[in-house]
C-alpha cells in the first residue's frame, strides 16, 4: 500500500508500541531495529506526523511477566509490534494474549523470524496464535509491512489483503521487490536522545552498550538451514556508505563498546572494504576501545574476506572471527545448498590471520546436517584443532529446524528421513540467573514454558540416534577440551609429534570416557532425554549431574570432570596404552595435574618442560627434556559461574629455586 495524499485529519496522535527483548548477561542493546523502522516510516509516509513511537523499556532486569504486560498496556497504543526470534518467541506468545485481552481494539502484529508461517495454513496458524491480527512474513522486509499497517490505521481502512508482506487470516498480501527498499538515514542522529538514555542506564548499572548493526540486507545463497531475515536466494541491498559513516560518528558519544555486523556476507559488496575501514577507525581512541564481530563473511574468495577482516584487525577492533564451515563433507554441503571457499582455503586464511594478528578463530559447525556421518564428525576434529589459538574454540550447535527455513519443508524432512525431537529453548541458564553474571530473572517463568520452541533431528538417513548421542557427547567434551584447554596439551603433542591426529584420537577418548560409569551415566541419561523427545517443555541445556548438583550441561560436566578426574585418566591410560611411550605419558601426567581442583594441592615432577612448550607458539619444536617441578593449588570452585577459574592452568605454577612462575597460556594449537 503506497503512501497517498492525506484525506483525513486526525487531531489526536496515534501510538505504536515496539516490543523488543534482548537477554544478555552484561550488555544493553541499543534498539537499532526500532530506530530503523521509525526512521523509515518518518521519511517515507505522509502520515508520519500522526504517529508517536514508543519502544519497550531498555531492559527488564527483575521484571515479572505481569509487570511487563502492565507497562505495555499503560501506553494504550493503537498498534503493538513484536519482533521475535528463538529466545523471545515463547515470551511473546505469553505477553501478546494478555495485551489482547486488556486492549481488544488495538492492532497486534508480529515480525521477525521463527514464526512458522511459511508452511502453515493461515486459519490453522491464527487458531493457535489468536492474539495477532497479522504477521509480516518471516523473510520479507518489515518496513514495507509497518508502513502499510500504520497508513491503513491512519486512513481508517486497514485491509490486510493490501498490506505488503502480510500474513493474515485471509492469506498473504502483495510481495514487493526487495530492490525497491532504501535504507533510511540518520539512524542514531534522529534518535540520539533515546540512545543516550541507554547510555545513562549502562553507566548506572555497569553494563556494556552493544549494537546489532546492519550494513546490508539479504543473501544471494540458499543454505537450507537458514531463515535470514532479509531472505535467502535474494539480491543484496546495501546501506549507503555515507549513512554508515554518519551513524558511526555517534558511537563515541553513546559509548558503545561492542558492535555486531549482521550482514550475511560482509565483504561481498564493492564498498564493504570502505565500510570496514570506517568501522576499524572506531578503535583509534584507547580510552574508548571497541570490539567488532561479524555475523557472516563473504563466501566468494579469500581476498574479499581479507579486505574487510584486515582493516579491523590492524587497529585491534576485531580480535576474532567465526570460521563458518558447517561441514567438511562436500556432499553434505550440496545437500544444504551451501556455497563457500574450500576447507583448505579456510584453514590457510585462518593460519595467516593467527600468525599476523594473533587473532582467535572460532570454528562453526552444525551437528545433524542431512548426509552427515559419524566419520564426518571425527574428521572435523582435525580442522578444529588445526586453527585453535588461545581462548576461542568450536561451536557445534544442533541443526535447528527453523520454522520458516527450507529445512522445515515437510518434503525436505521426508527426503532425508530426519527424525525430529522438540527442545525447550525458554530458559538459558547463563542468561536468567539472578547473580553477578546476569541481569534477567523472572521473565523466563517455567510455568509459561509449556511448549517447545524448536525442533532438531537426532537421526537421519545417514546417522542413528546412537551416532547423534556419541557426537553430541563429544561436542560437550570439546567445550572443555578446547574452550577451557582441559585436554589441549596431550591432543597437541600426539598430533604434532606422534602423527596421531584428533580424528584418530577422539574415538578412543570417547571409549575411555564411557567406561567411567559415574562420569558417563548422568551425561548419557541427559542425552537419552534429548533423543527421546523429553526436553520439549523444559530448558534442554540443563543437566542433572547428581543428587546435589543440577545446572547448565557445560557446568555440570565440568563438575563431573573435576569429581572423577582420577578415574577418567586411569581409563585413558588403559585405552591408549598401545600408543603411549615415556614422553606421551609424561605429557598426559602434566595435562591431568595442571587442571583446576578443589580436593587438595597437587605437587608433581615432569621430565619435560611442558609449560614452556605449551605456552610457546611453535608446536613443531620438541618439548625440552629437563626436570620440572609443578604445583596446582586447591581452590574452591563455584561451578555455577562460567568464569575464567575453569581455565585448566589457572592455579598451576612452575616451582623454581628462586620462587614460583605462573603459567600463562598463549598459542596453544596449530597442527600442521
C-alpha positions as MATLAB code, in Angstrom:
seq = 'XXXXXXXXXXXXXXXXXXXXXXXXXXXXXXXXXXXXXXXXXXXXXXXXXXXXXXXXXXXXXXXXXXXXXXXXXXXXXXXXXXXXXXXXXXXXXXXXXXXXXXXXXXXXXXXXXXXXXXXXXXXXXXXXXXXXXXXXXXXXXXXXXXXXXXXXXXXXXXXXXXXXXXXXXXXXXXXXXXXXXXXXXXXXXXXXXXXXXXXXXXXXXXXXXXXXXXXXXXXXXXXXXXXXXXXXXXXXXXXXXXXXXXXXXXXXXXXXXXXXXXXXXXXXXXXXXXXXXXXXXXXXXXXXXXXXXXXXXXXXXXXXXXXXXXXXXXXXXXXXXXXXXXXXXXXXXXXXXXXXXXXXXXXXXXXXXXXXXXXXXXXXXXXXXXXXXXXXXXXXXXXXXXXXXXXXXXXXXXXXXXXXXXXXXXXXXXXXXXXXXXXXXXXXXXXXXXXXXXXXXXXXXXXXXXXXXXXXXXXXXXXXXXXXXXXXXXXXXXXXXXXXXXXXXXXXXXXXXXXXXXXXXXXXXXXXXXXXXXXXXXXXXXXXXXXXXXXXXXXXXXXXXXXXXXXXXXXXXXXXXXXXXXXXXXXXXXXXXXXXXXXXXXXXXXXXXXXXXXXXXXXXXXXXXXXXXXXXXXXXXXXXXXXXXXXXXXXXXXXXXXXXXXXXXXXXXXXXXXXXXXXXXXXXXXXX';
ca = [
       0.000    0.000    0.000;
       1.894    3.053   -1.191;
       1.522    6.325    0.694;
      -1.289    8.500   -0.643;
      -2.293   12.092   -0.068;
      -3.954   12.805    3.267;
      -7.713   12.693    3.112;
      -8.335   12.537    6.844;
      -7.334   14.824    9.662;
      -6.657   13.140   12.962;
      -6.329   15.588   15.833;
      -5.137   13.068   18.395;
      -1.821   11.352   17.580;
      -1.778    7.591   17.338;
       0.803    5.419   19.060;
       2.811    2.352   18.044;
       4.479    0.337   20.797;
       7.514   -1.652   19.612;
       8.280   -4.633   21.843;
      11.874   -5.834   21.956;
      13.500   -8.312   24.283;
      17.265   -8.740   24.493;
      18.511  -11.102   27.194;
      22.244  -10.896   27.698;
      24.353  -11.231   30.856;
      26.185   -7.900   30.881;
      25.143   -5.894   27.831;
      22.481   -3.384   26.920;
      21.407   -3.396   23.281;
      20.691   -0.106   21.540;
      17.311   -0.667   19.750;
      18.611   -0.082   16.231;
      15.830   -2.166   14.633;
      13.255    0.068   16.285;
      15.176    3.171   15.182;
      15.296    1.822   11.622;
      11.559    1.161   11.407;
      10.780    4.528   12.946;
      13.063    6.444   10.566;
      11.835    4.565    7.525;
       8.246    5.460    8.321;
       9.005    9.060    9.199;
      10.965    9.543    5.976;
       8.506    7.825    3.627;
       4.938    8.178    4.892;
       2.650   11.180    4.506;
       1.097   10.195    7.838;
       4.314   10.330    9.873;
       3.207   13.336   11.932;
       0.181   11.385   13.181;
       2.217    8.711   14.970;
       4.080    8.609   18.265;
       6.625    5.793   18.523;
       7.235    4.063   21.835;
       9.818    1.342   22.472;
       9.627   -1.093   25.370;
      11.941   -0.375   28.338;
      15.690   -0.627   27.731;
      15.928   -3.707   29.948;
      13.660   -5.884   32.054;
      16.002   -6.805   34.910;
      13.944   -8.434   37.642;
      10.582   -7.822   35.965;
       7.778  -10.372   36.110;
       5.581  -11.175   33.130;
       2.724   -9.288   34.788;
       4.880   -6.185   35.137;
       5.974   -6.359   31.501;
       2.345   -6.573   30.384;
       1.247   -3.759   32.696;
       3.919   -1.411   31.363;
       2.985   -2.161   27.747;
      -0.755   -1.725   28.357;
      -0.221    1.560   30.181;
       0.684    3.216   26.875;
      -2.741    2.401   25.364;
      -1.123    2.039   21.946;
      -3.105    1.692   18.743;
      -0.574   -0.799   17.359;
       1.654   -3.247   19.243;
       4.520   -4.615   17.133;
       6.512   -7.657   18.296;
       9.871   -8.754   16.872;
      10.557  -12.420   17.515;
      13.299  -14.990   17.466;
      14.068  -18.232   19.318;
      14.881  -16.547   22.609;
      11.786  -14.309   22.659;
       9.081  -16.332   20.882;
       7.623  -18.053   23.951;
       7.694  -14.815   25.912;
       5.849  -13.043   23.081;
       3.240  -15.821   22.987;
       2.759  -15.286   26.705;
       2.525  -11.489   26.625;
       0.527  -10.860   23.435;
      -2.682  -12.652   24.562;
      -2.687  -10.640   27.777;
      -2.393   -7.378   25.872;
      -5.156   -8.537   23.509;
      -7.400   -9.267   26.488;
      -6.768   -5.860   28.023;
      -6.873   -3.872   24.756;
      -9.210   -5.735   22.387;
      -9.354   -2.890   19.867;
      -5.589   -2.446   19.462;
      -3.860   -3.957   16.438;
      -1.244   -6.595   17.303;
       1.323   -7.585   14.673;
       4.362   -9.834   14.635;
       7.576   -9.712   12.635;
      10.980  -11.330   12.527;
      11.980  -14.964   12.036;
      10.794  -18.025   13.941;
       7.070  -17.576   13.296;
       6.255  -20.789   11.481;
       4.049  -19.122    8.867;
       5.813  -20.275    5.688;
       4.450  -23.833    5.672;
       1.249  -23.133    7.607;
      -2.335  -22.502    6.556;
      -3.482  -19.074    7.801;
      -6.541  -20.254    9.709;
      -4.558  -23.013   11.407;
      -1.776  -20.644   12.420;
      -4.123  -17.972   13.766;
      -6.209  -20.548   15.620;
      -3.014  -21.369   17.504;
      -1.956  -17.707   17.840;
      -5.237  -15.778   18.053;
      -3.775  -12.695   19.715;
      -2.257  -11.412   16.465;
      -4.109   -9.640   13.692;
      -1.356  -10.358   11.173;
       2.344  -11.052   10.806;
       4.998   -9.825    8.447;
       6.297  -12.856    6.562;
       9.469  -14.023    8.253;
      11.925  -13.443    5.401;
      10.356  -10.297    3.948;
      11.077   -6.650    4.743;
       9.177   -5.378    7.764;
       9.435   -1.707    6.806;
       7.007   -2.179    3.892;
       4.638   -4.027    6.212;
       4.702   -1.499    9.066;
       4.283    1.425    6.692;
       1.131   -0.057    5.186;
      -0.269   -1.032    8.605;
       0.164    2.443   10.085;
      -1.075    4.189    6.928;
      -4.131    1.927    6.880;
      -4.901    2.724   10.507;
      -4.474    6.443    9.792;
      -6.816    6.243    6.803;
      -9.319    4.155    8.741;
      -9.363    1.415    6.087;
      -6.752   -1.167    7.098;
      -7.105   -4.011    4.579;
      -4.720   -6.904    5.202;
      -5.004   -8.121    1.628;
      -3.343   -4.872    0.562;
      -0.640   -4.733    3.236;
       2.677   -5.675    1.687;
       4.369   -8.820    3.063;
       1.399   -9.581    5.326;
       0.208  -12.975    6.510;
      -3.309  -12.791    7.907;
      -6.415  -14.913    8.268;
      -7.351  -14.017    4.702;
      -3.975  -15.084    3.257;
      -0.916  -13.223    2.044;
      -0.640   -9.630    0.911;
       1.404   -8.343   -2.050;
       5.125   -9.187   -2.086;
       7.140   -6.152   -3.243;
      10.519   -6.180   -4.949;
      13.187   -6.065   -2.259;
      15.352   -3.893   -4.516;
      12.810   -1.101   -4.103;
      13.859   -0.809   -0.461;
      16.086    2.097    0.528;
      17.700    2.304    3.941;
      16.641    5.323    5.975;
      19.249    7.885    7.026;
      20.058    9.250   10.466;
      19.664    6.032   12.449;
      21.400    7.477   15.514;
      21.266   11.189   14.719;
      17.465   11.246   14.661;
      17.132    9.098   17.786;
      20.011   10.411   19.847;
      18.013   11.283   22.958;
      16.621    7.746   23.183;
      20.057    6.233   22.535;
      21.642    8.358   25.275;
      19.064    7.074   27.745;
      20.554    3.616   27.154;
      23.987    5.099   27.781;
      22.802    6.532   31.089;
      21.372    3.202   32.232;
      24.509    1.340   31.147;
      26.677    3.662   33.224;
      24.363    3.331   36.196;
      24.286   -0.486   36.103;
      27.797   -1.098   34.776;
      26.562   -2.656   31.538;
      28.189   -2.655   28.111;
      26.437   -0.758   25.333;
      26.066   -3.157   22.405;
      24.683   -2.700   18.895;
      23.475   -5.038   16.196;
      24.269   -3.049   13.060;
      23.050   -3.725    9.540;
      25.205   -2.535    6.637;
      23.423   -4.611    4.014;
      20.390   -6.862    3.832;
      19.724  -10.109    2.024;
      21.766  -13.127    0.988;
      22.339  -14.469   -2.547;
      22.868  -18.025   -1.268;
      20.276  -20.639   -0.397;
      21.530  -22.544    2.663;
      18.602  -24.734    3.648;
      19.069  -24.342    7.413;
      18.774  -20.553    7.224;
      15.874  -18.139    7.581;
      17.928  -14.954    7.345;
      15.589  -12.023    7.943;
      16.456  -10.376    4.653;
      15.714  -13.593    2.805;
      17.963  -16.197    1.189;
      18.394  -16.529   -2.581;
      17.803  -12.790   -2.878;
      19.558   -9.690   -4.138;
      21.552   -7.794   -1.524;
      20.541   -4.225   -0.685;
      23.434   -2.121    0.602;
      23.192    0.722    3.079;
      24.903    3.828    1.629;
      28.411    4.357    2.938;
      27.675    7.938    3.952;
      24.754    6.758    6.109;
      27.016    4.248    7.850;
      29.743    6.810    8.445;
      27.174    9.200    9.909;
      25.868    6.510   12.274;
      29.373    5.535   13.350;
      30.248    9.133   14.185;
      27.885    8.873   17.171;
      29.430    5.697   18.589;
      31.865    7.536   20.927;
      29.031    9.710   22.220;
      26.726    6.820   23.093;
      29.733    4.871   24.425;
      29.048    1.674   22.503;
      31.722   -0.933   23.161;
      30.520   -3.884   21.071;
      29.130   -3.855   17.538;
      27.854   -6.960   15.762;
      27.719   -6.526   11.993;
      24.671   -8.535   10.978;
      25.369   -8.669    7.224;
      25.147  -12.217    5.910;
      28.141  -11.811    3.592;
      30.311   -8.912    4.722;
      32.961   -8.374    2.067;
      30.712   -9.359   -0.825;
      29.850   -5.806   -1.939;
      32.285   -3.413   -3.579;
      32.034   -0.792   -0.826;
      32.346   -3.261    2.069;
      36.106   -2.662    2.332;
      35.426    1.053    2.838;
      32.798    0.168    5.444;
      35.378   -1.987    7.216;
      37.854    0.911    7.238;
      35.223    3.148    8.833;
      34.462    0.517   11.463;
      38.156   -0.043   12.133;
      38.693    3.669   12.786;
      36.400    3.439   15.812;
      39.215    1.795   17.758;
      41.721    4.609   17.373;
      40.969    6.061   20.815;
      42.483    3.838   23.544;
      40.142    5.432   26.112;
      37.139    4.062   24.229;
      38.078    0.611   22.909;
      35.590   -1.057   20.605;
      35.019   -4.730   19.792;
      33.676   -5.672   16.383;
      32.088   -9.004   15.465;
      30.826  -10.347   12.148;
      27.752  -12.493   11.661;
      28.823  -13.650    8.229;
      31.779  -13.319    5.860;
      31.725  -13.207    2.079;
      31.561  -16.715    0.626;
      33.258  -15.792   -2.643;
      37.019  -15.510   -2.119;
      39.807  -15.222    0.426;
      40.726  -11.816   -0.991;
      37.275  -10.367   -0.316;
      37.289  -11.760    3.197;
      40.688  -10.292    3.965;
      39.643   -6.930    2.510;
      37.237   -6.495    5.436;
      38.982   -8.505    8.143;
      42.449   -6.980    7.959;
      41.489   -3.297    8.376;
      39.609   -4.165   11.568;
      42.312   -6.479   12.895;
      45.069   -3.919   12.269;
      43.511   -1.497   14.737;
      42.591   -4.229   17.203;
      38.887   -3.528   16.810;
      38.373   -7.142   15.771;
      40.307   -9.835   17.578;
      38.366  -12.901   16.484;
      36.153  -14.151   13.699;
      33.877  -17.088   13.058;
      35.090  -19.623   10.545;
      31.682  -20.900    9.484;
      32.141  -24.118    7.557;
      29.106  -26.128    8.790;
      30.551  -29.359    7.331;
      33.707  -30.623    5.652;
      31.765  -33.188    3.597;
      31.180  -31.856    0.038;
      28.034  -33.963   -0.325;
      26.582  -32.537    2.877;
      27.284  -29.006    1.625;
      25.466  -29.892   -1.575;
      22.541  -31.278    0.409;
      22.164  -27.989    2.280;
      22.834  -25.798   -0.773;
      25.881  -24.284    0.905;
      28.380  -22.406   -1.287;
      31.779  -21.449    0.102;
      35.524  -21.492   -0.430;
      37.316  -24.796    0.177;
      38.214  -26.010    3.643;
      41.893  -25.813    2.644;
      41.476  -22.113    1.834;
      39.630  -21.569    5.095;
      42.478  -23.094    7.108;
      45.176  -21.255    5.140;
      43.465  -17.914    5.756;
      42.970  -18.693    9.438;
      46.640  -19.518    9.933;
      47.629  -16.326    8.131;
      45.488  -14.217   10.467;
      46.674  -16.096   13.554;
      50.333  -15.573   12.636;
      49.932  -11.911   11.637;
      47.359  -10.625   14.124;
      47.272  -13.254   16.880;
      43.541  -13.484   16.223;
      41.066  -16.018   17.525;
      39.368  -18.318   15.031;
      36.099  -19.773   16.232;
      35.074  -22.762   14.126;
      31.336  -23.076   13.479;
      29.939  -26.476   12.533;
      26.406  -27.864   12.575;
      25.520  -31.239   14.048;
      22.964  -33.378   12.254;
      23.011  -31.975    8.722;
      21.480  -34.197    6.014;
      24.087  -36.656    4.784;
      26.370  -36.280    7.800;
      28.051  -39.370    9.205;
      29.854  -40.228   12.417;
      33.118  -40.335   10.465;
      32.496  -36.749    9.270;
      32.318  -35.658   12.882;
      35.706  -37.121   13.701;
      37.338  -35.740   10.561;
      36.082  -32.282   11.533;
      38.033  -32.562   14.786;
      41.249  -32.130   12.802;
      40.007  -28.806   11.454;
      39.028  -27.544   14.902;
      42.430  -28.216   16.443;
      44.240  -27.010   13.340;
      43.223  -23.393   13.812;
      42.840  -23.203   17.586;
      44.813  -20.338   19.095;
      44.163  -19.264   22.697;
      40.648  -18.818   24.010;
      38.462  -19.438   21.014;
      37.410  -22.868   20.041;
      34.434  -24.510   18.441;
      30.660  -24.241   18.267;
      28.799  -27.293   17.017;
      25.158  -26.457   17.532;
      22.496  -28.994   16.576;
      20.658  -28.378   13.330;
      17.766  -26.221   14.469;
      14.873  -26.730   12.078;
      13.977  -23.052   11.942;
      10.260  -22.964   11.123;
      10.471  -20.714    8.062;
      13.653  -22.177    6.555;
      13.840  -24.574    3.582;
      14.846  -27.326    6.011;
      11.395  -27.072    7.620;
       9.685  -28.044    4.376;
       7.940  -31.376    5.081;
       9.260  -32.745    1.780;
      12.838  -31.909    2.786;
      12.375  -33.600    6.154;
      10.957  -36.691    4.471;
      13.692  -36.751    1.810;
      16.428  -37.055    4.432;
      14.415  -39.131    6.903;
      15.035  -36.559    9.623;
      13.688  -37.770   12.984;
      12.821  -34.600   14.865;
      12.533  -34.035   18.607;
      11.379  -30.897   20.448;
      13.585  -28.667   22.566;
      12.553  -26.048   25.082;
      14.734  -23.012   24.481;
      12.993  -20.807   27.012;
      15.388  -20.807   29.947;
      19.022  -20.133   29.129;
      20.738  -20.750   32.441;
      23.600  -18.409   31.615;
      21.108  -15.629   30.939;
      18.442  -15.852   33.580;
      20.333  -16.334   36.811;
      19.958  -13.598   39.404;
      23.639  -13.201   40.278;
      26.732  -11.340   39.143;
      26.586  -12.950   35.726;
      23.104  -11.909   34.623;
      20.520   -9.173   34.722;
      17.460  -11.210   33.825;
      15.255  -13.104   36.213;
      11.534  -13.766   36.233;
      10.717  -13.207   32.579;
      11.532  -16.833   31.857;
       8.805  -18.191   34.069;
       8.869  -22.018   33.842;
       5.100  -22.030   34.370;
       4.729  -20.334   30.998;
       7.151  -22.622   29.189;
       4.726  -25.367   28.254;
       5.634  -25.797   24.604;
       8.866  -26.391   22.768;
      10.493  -23.565   20.870;
      12.412  -25.517   18.237;
      12.926  -28.955   16.712;
      16.191  -30.739   15.934;
      16.956  -34.002   14.094;
      18.565  -36.748   16.180;
      18.581  -39.377   13.429;
      18.515  -39.346    9.649;
      19.221  -41.411    6.580;
      22.950  -41.345    7.390;
      23.251  -41.316   11.191;
      21.408  -43.056   14.017;
      20.287  -41.833   17.432;
      23.261  -43.648   18.894;
      25.579  -41.822   16.482;
      23.969  -38.491   17.391;
      24.435  -39.148   21.105;
      28.088  -40.027   20.560;
      28.682  -36.873   18.530;
      26.887  -34.585   20.949;
      28.651  -36.140   23.923;
      31.975  -35.222   22.331;
      30.679  -31.737   21.497;
      30.091  -31.277   25.209;
      33.611  -32.559   25.830;
      35.022  -30.052   23.348;
      33.598  -27.216   25.424;
      36.166  -28.376   27.988;
      38.881  -29.838   25.781;
      39.092  -26.799   23.504;
      37.407  -23.794   25.035;
      38.797  -24.445   28.534;
      42.065  -26.170   27.462;
      41.387  -29.247   29.598;
      42.987  -31.693   27.176;
      44.839  -29.437   24.739;
      48.499  -30.291   25.585;
      48.008  -34.003   25.067;
      45.996  -33.565   21.855;
      48.627  -31.157   20.503;
      51.533  -33.385   21.342;
      50.017  -36.530   19.873;
      49.178  -34.733   16.635;
      52.462  -32.865   16.283;
      54.948  -35.457   17.465;
      53.254  -38.816   17.173;
      51.273  -38.250   13.970;
      48.131  -39.259   15.839;
      45.571  -36.716   14.727;
      42.391  -35.883   16.692;
      40.295  -37.753   14.114;
      42.019  -40.945   15.314;
      42.423  -39.983   18.960;
      38.917  -38.776   19.774;
      37.078  -42.085   19.089;
      39.369  -43.721   21.618;
      38.869  -40.889   24.091;
      35.135  -41.485   23.703;
      35.546  -45.166   24.557;
      37.666  -44.326   27.595;
      35.193  -41.791   28.955;
      32.208  -44.081   28.560;
      33.994  -46.676   30.710;
      33.918  -44.323   33.711;
      30.387  -45.132   34.824;
      30.000  -42.419   37.475;
      31.092  -39.783   34.962;
      29.266  -41.045   31.873;
      25.900  -42.203   33.231;
      24.490  -38.746   34.125;
      25.520  -37.432   30.725;
      24.049  -40.429   28.927;
      20.766  -40.002   30.808;
      20.692  -36.361   29.732;
      21.369  -37.305   26.088;
      18.701  -40.001   26.217;
      16.164  -37.414   27.364;
      17.029  -35.321   24.316;
      16.828  -38.044   21.672;
      13.614  -39.439   23.114;
      11.933  -36.022   22.939;
      11.611  -35.400   26.672;
      13.118  -31.887   26.531;
      10.234  -30.137   24.807;
       8.841  -28.333   27.825;
      11.965  -27.592   29.842;
      15.326  -25.998   29.298;
      17.181  -28.542   27.222;
      20.575  -27.233   28.319;
      20.062  -28.122   31.984;
      21.544  -31.437   33.146;
      21.422  -33.288   36.452;
      24.968  -34.226   37.451;
      23.983  -35.912   40.696;
      21.512  -35.540   43.554;
      23.261  -32.379   44.764;
      24.068  -30.513   41.540;
      21.936  -29.606   38.519;
      22.982  -26.860   36.128;
      23.767  -25.919   32.534;
      25.225  -29.016   30.850;
      28.580  -27.287   30.336;
      28.997  -26.530   34.029;
      27.554  -29.873   35.119;
      30.135  -31.727   33.034;
      32.958  -29.559   34.401;
      31.723  -30.538   37.838;
      31.755  -34.235   36.943;
      35.205  -33.977   35.344;
      36.626  -32.408   38.477;
      34.997  -35.053   40.662;
      36.096  -38.091   38.634;
      39.397  -36.835   37.187;
      41.453  -39.670   38.675;
      39.151  -42.375   37.267;
      38.998  -40.637   33.861;
      42.761  -40.504   33.420;
      43.147  -44.096   34.587;
      40.687  -45.134   31.877;
      42.511  -43.015   29.289;
      45.836  -44.668   30.098;
      44.268  -48.103   29.733;
      42.549  -47.289   26.433;
      45.627  -45.621   24.909;
      48.266  -47.976   26.324;
      49.367  -49.197   22.878;
      50.330  -45.692   21.691;
      51.759  -44.240   24.904;
      55.512  -44.033   25.461;
      57.578  -42.347   28.171;
      57.177  -38.840   26.748;
      53.483  -39.042   25.916;
      52.798  -40.492   29.383;
      54.701  -37.563   30.836;
      52.530  -35.196   28.798;
      49.373  -36.927   29.976;
      50.528  -36.524   33.595;
      51.092  -32.786   33.055;
      47.685  -32.394   31.379;
      45.921  -34.179   34.228;
      47.621  -32.458   37.140;
      47.547  -28.907   35.798;
      43.754  -28.900   35.855;
      41.773  -26.897   38.438;
      40.974  -28.902   41.555;
      39.087  -28.454   44.817;
      40.204  -31.559   46.721;
      43.860  -30.963   47.627;
      47.059  -29.311   46.465;
      48.875  -31.275   43.786;
      52.684  -31.394   43.545;
      54.427  -33.408   40.834;
      57.584  -33.729   38.748;
      57.741  -33.902   34.956;
      60.698  -34.994   32.868;
      59.917  -32.480   30.117;
      59.217  -28.717   30.349;
      55.615  -28.900   29.195;
      54.656  -25.419   30.328;
      57.274  -23.803   28.090;
      56.215  -25.942   25.157;
      52.529  -25.327   25.761;
      52.844  -21.549   26.016;
      55.186  -21.290   23.040;
      53.997  -20.560   19.551;
      55.845  -23.211   17.553;
      54.492  -26.629   18.427;
      56.660  -28.352   15.831;
      59.634  -27.960   18.164;
      60.008  -30.878   20.512;
      59.485  -30.121   24.217;
      62.719  -29.555   26.142;
      63.782  -32.525   28.250;
      64.532  -31.212   31.716;
      63.142  -31.984   35.186;
      60.449  -29.553   36.247;
      58.523  -29.280   39.491;
      54.914  -28.074   39.311;
      52.139  -27.261   41.729;
      48.393  -26.810   41.314;
      46.759  -25.262   44.345;
      43.485  -26.419   45.799;
      40.815  -23.801   45.062;
      37.175  -23.501   45.980;
      35.280  -23.747   42.693;
      31.911  -22.142   42.094;
      30.618  -24.371   39.316;
      27.529  -22.207   38.921;
      29.662  -19.410   37.489;
      31.065  -19.635   33.978;
      34.301  -17.731   34.594;
      37.997  -17.978   33.811;
      38.524  -20.013   37.002;
      37.693  -23.046   34.855;
      40.702  -22.498   32.610;
      42.900  -25.546   33.104;
      46.121  -23.928   34.395;
      44.518  -21.101   36.327;
      46.094  -22.233   39.623;
      49.171  -24.039   38.287;
      52.728  -22.738   38.773;
      56.251  -23.891   37.997;
      58.363  -24.203   41.142;
      61.841  -22.682   40.824;
      64.655  -22.307   43.303;
      64.075  -18.548   43.345;
      60.304  -18.774   43.701;
      57.336  -19.644   41.527;
      56.455  -18.818   37.927;
      52.834  -18.702   36.818;
      51.892  -20.450   33.592;
      50.245  -18.036   31.180;
      48.608  -19.810   28.282;
      49.265  -18.328   24.867;
      49.355  -20.013   21.456;
      48.140  -23.495   22.086;
      47.414  -25.388   18.918;
      48.379  -25.101   15.288;
      48.535  -28.614   13.966;
      50.066  -28.923   10.509;
];
